[in-house]
Amino acid sequence: KCSCQKRQKTATLKPFESAFYPRFCWRHYAAHPRLLYAAPRQPQAKSYLWAQVNGSGPPVRMFSYSPGRGAQHAQKLYAGVQPDTVLMTDGYELYNGIAHDHQLVHLGCWAHVRRGFIKAEESVPKAARSSDLLATRFVKLIGKLFTAEARSAKWTPERRQRLRTRYSARVLSLVERMMVEHLPAVVPSSLLGKALQYMSGQWPKLVRYIENGNWPLSNNLCENAIRPFVVGRKGWLFSDTVAGAQASANLYSLVETYKANGIEPYRYLVWLFTKLPLAATADDYAALMPWSMPATPNL
């Protein structure tokens, strides 16, 4: 019964989503990891939920269900995206083709890189760790990049870019020098070797962020958006049907977008489902966006 009610509600949101999607697609940048999802009625099979966020304008969070993670599924997420849109991703090779096909500016995520070195550092017994440990040295250097971004978070993009050019670029040079020096000598199958190889393979995308003060250092914004889904998945494990999986993706998109806009989700849903039956035109649906809700809605 609950699943049926959820599907009925999300079915009424289809025209609303059509107005919602362009707000996402033509914004400044998108970033999305992939979430493993037990396939409907086939818990042993692998399905995926793709998460995307925008980087300018009113915040939008988009979740999309697919039965796989191949190019035929990923390409659908970028229908209509404009050339020169900035795309930040992890190292999944498929994104290289997407960025090439759509002429996107492709950035790499430093949070994923740092995570690899932290794992390598933590694999060493505490008694054997020191500031001279190679993984620790990389963690500290990469940490300086994040510290610079935190310091400049409220600055203008122009001022932030100057900091990146004068300071972060020098840190990147040190990281690159260490990477080139130690990569040949580290066992590739070790955690440190994997971290170095990942960073080396992503390097051209990792250093591009310093070209523009608006571009992000990491896709932590997207990582934060997926946490509620990850927590929820531990409870409900899988969706029973494809329609149910798609309904979950739609509702997560709405709720996480409300939260990103500083709106309490339940309050917005009450307002939305009160107004939605009266909407008939594209302008009507556009007026139901989270950022369009009045401060004191008439419920």
Secondary structure, DSSP 8 states (H G I E B T S, - for coil): -HHHHHHHHHHTTHHHHHHHHHHHHTSSEEE--EEEEEETTEEEEEEEEEEEE-SSSS--EEEEEES--SHHHHGGGGTT--TT-EEEE-S-THHHHHHHHTT-EEEE-HHHHHHHHHHHHHTS-GGG--TT-HHHHHHHHHHHHHHHHHHTTTS-HHHHHHHIIIIIHHHHHHHHHHHHHHGGGS-TTSHHHHHHHHHHHHHHHHSGGGG-TTS-S--HHHHHHHHHHHHHHHHH-B-SSHHHHHHHHHHHHHHHHHHHTT--HHHHHHHHHHHGGG--SHHHHHTTSGGGS-SS---
